[in-house]
Amino acid sequence: MEFAEYLPVWSKLTQAQQEQIAQVVEFRSVRKGTRIHDSSEDCLGLVMVRSGQLRTYILSEDGREITISRLFEYDVSLLSASCVMPDMQFNVMIEAEKDTEFWSIPACLFKNLVDESLVVSTFANSLISGYLSELMWLMEQIMWKSFDKRLADFLLEEMAIEGSSSLKITHEKIAAHMGTAREVVTRMLRYFQSEGMVKLTRGTIEITAPDALEALCGK
Amino acid sequence: MEFAEYLPVWSKLTQAQQEQIAQVVEFRSVRKGTRIHDSSEDCLGLVMVRSGQLRTYILSEDGREITISRLFEYDVSLLSASCVMPDMQFNVMIEAEKDTEFWSIPACLFKNLVDESLVVSTFANSLISGYLSELMWLMEQIMWKSFDKRLADFLLEEMAIEGSSSLKITHEKIAAHMGTAREVVTRMLRYFQSEGMVKLTRGTIEITAPDALEALCGK
C-alpha cells in the first residue's frame, strides 16, 4: 500500500478507516495536458500526487484562466473534493502539466471521514487554511504588484521547477497562468529581452540574467 | 448567557467546554470607525456580532485596502483568530463600519477547542471554506468583471445593507472597499450620473435608477 506514505494522516486513522480507504483508493497515470478534474464532471475526491505536476485553476465563462495552485510529488489536493464539501461554493479545474501519477480517495468516503474523525477534520482544516493563505497572497499580488514583477516572479519560479533556465512555455500558457491576455505577456517579455534579461526564440524563453529578474522582484 | 445564541455550535459542546468559554468570553461595544483587529496587535479570537457591522480587509504596505468580507448580526468571524491557526499565513484587519457590539472568545481557547472537539473543528472547517468561497468569488470579480459592473454591484449591495437609496459614503471609502484609486471611482460615478443612474451631491450618492444599475450587472 504505497499510497499510505502519501496520505499524511494515515498512521493516525483507525484500522477500519484504513481498510475503507484501501478498498476504494484509485491509482491513475495520466499524460501531460489531461484534465483530471472538471467542475461539471463527477467529483474526483482527495488527490495524492505520486509523481509529475498538476495545476489547479479557475476558468471564466469566456475561457480565461488563472492558476490557483500547483501540486508536486507528495502534495495532496482537497479542491478536487470541493463538490462534496457543502461550504465550498466554487468550481475549479485540475490538469496535468507533466505526465502525472496520482491516487484518489473518492469524495464521498473522504467526506464521511472528515465528518466522523477529528484527525481527518483537522487535516482538512489545515489544507483549506493553506488554500485560503495562497489565495490571499495571490489576491495581494494581483491587486498591488505591477505586472513586470509578477512576470519576473513567475519566470524564476518556472526556472526553479524545471531546473533549467531554458523554458519551453508559450506566451499563451503564461497568460492563462496569470489571468491576463497573451499580448500583455508578449509585450512585457519583449521589454525583458530589450533589457537583456531573457532571450526569446520560437517556443522557448531563455533566462539570461536571473539576477536582474530577482532584482526586479525585490529579492 | 446571551452570547450562546450567537455561537452556532454552543448546544453541541460539552458542559465543561461551555463553562470554559463562559468564563473568558468578552463583550465589547465599539464606535463606528474603531479598528478592532490589527494583524500587528494581539490576536482577538473568535468574534460573534451582536449588532452593527464589521468589515474585514487586507492592507498593502503603502496603505491600499480591499474588503474581504463584511459581518452583520449573528455572523461569526474566524479570521480574527487567524494568528493562532498555524496554516493561516496572512494578516487581516477588522474595523467597525457602524457602532457595533460583539463578543470574542480568546484565540488560544478557541484553538484548543478546534484541536480537541470534532464539533468545533467541523465548525471551523465550514467557516474557512466559506472564506475560501468568498475569496474565489472576489478573485473572479476582480480578474474578469469590468469595473462598471463591480461598482454597480457595490452600490446595489450598499443600498440593500442601508435600506436606503441615499448612500452616505465617500468615493475614497468605496475605493478602499474595491481596492482601487479614488479617481477611478469618481470617474465611473460621474459616468453613472451622466447616464441618470445616480445623483452625486457632497458626501452622498443618491441611487436614482436601481433598475439601470441592475441591468448593468446583468441581473
Interface residues (C-beta under 8 A of the other chain):
Chain A: I58 S60 D62 R64 I66 M85 P86 D87 M88 Q89 F90 V114 D115 E116 S117 L118 S121 T122 A124 N125 S126 L127 I128 S129 G130 Y131 L132 S133 L135 M136 W137 L138 M139 E140 I142 M143 W144 G179
Chain B: I58 S60 D62 R64 I66 I68 M85 P86 D87 M88 Q89 F90 V114 D115 E116 S117 L118 S121 T122 A124 N125 S126 L127 I128 S129 G130 Y131 L132 S133 L135 M136 W137 L138 M139 E140 I142 M143 W144 G179
